[in-house]
Amino acid sequence: MVEEVLLDTDALIELHRDEGRLRAAHLIYDIYISVVTLYEYLFGLVYGEGT
């Protein structure tokens, strides 16, 4: 049975920075994010940090 995890924005960004860790985590866990996390992540991609 695969463990399910809900990532917050900081954890999502850390995994996104290291593709190897993301692939390894995806094999071990079913990874989910909330709508709020998705919004914060996309906002950061569009407008960058410090905005």
C-alpha positions as CSV (number, residue, x, y, z in Angstrom):
1,M,0.0,0.0,0.0
2,V,1.3,3.4,-1.0
3,E,1.3,6.2,1.6
4,E,-0.6,9.4,0.8
5,V,0.9,12.8,1.6
6,L,-0.4,16.3,1.3
7,L,2.4,18.8,0.5
8,D,2.5,22.4,1.6
9,T,4.0,25.0,-0.7
10,D,7.5,24.8,0.8
11,A,7.7,21.0,0.4
12,L,6.5,21.3,-3.2
13,I,9.1,23.8,-4.1
14,E,11.9,21.8,-2.5
15,L,10.8,18.7,-4.4
16,H,10.5,20.6,-7.6
17,R,14.1,21.9,-7.3
18,D,15.5,18.4,-7.3
19,E,14.0,16.2,-10.0
20,G,15.6,13.1,-8.6
21,R,14.0,13.5,-5.2
22,L,10.6,14.2,-6.9
23,R,10.8,11.0,-8.9
24,A,11.8,9.0,-5.8
25,A,9.1,10.5,-3.7
26,H,6.5,9.8,-6.4
27,L,7.4,6.1,-6.4
28,I,7.0,5.9,-2.6
29,Y,4.0,8.2,-2.0
30,D,0.8,9.3,-3.6
31,I,1.5,13.0,-3.6
32,Y,-1.4,15.6,-3.3
33,I,-1.5,19.4,-3.0
34,S,-4.3,21.6,-2.0
35,V,-5.8,24.3,-4.1
36,V,-4.2,27.0,-1.9
37,T,-0.8,25.3,-2.5
38,L,-1.4,25.2,-6.2
39,Y,-2.3,28.9,-6.2
40,E,0.8,29.9,-4.1
41,Y,3.1,27.8,-6.3
42,L,1.8,29.2,-9.6
43,F,1.8,32.8,-8.2
44,G,5.4,32.3,-7.3
45,L,6.2,31.0,-10.8
46,V,4.5,33.9,-12.5
47,Y,5.5,36.8,-10.2
48,G,8.7,35.4,-8.7
49,E,10.0,35.6,-5.1
50,G,9.8,38.8,-3.1
51,T,6.7,40.1,-4.8
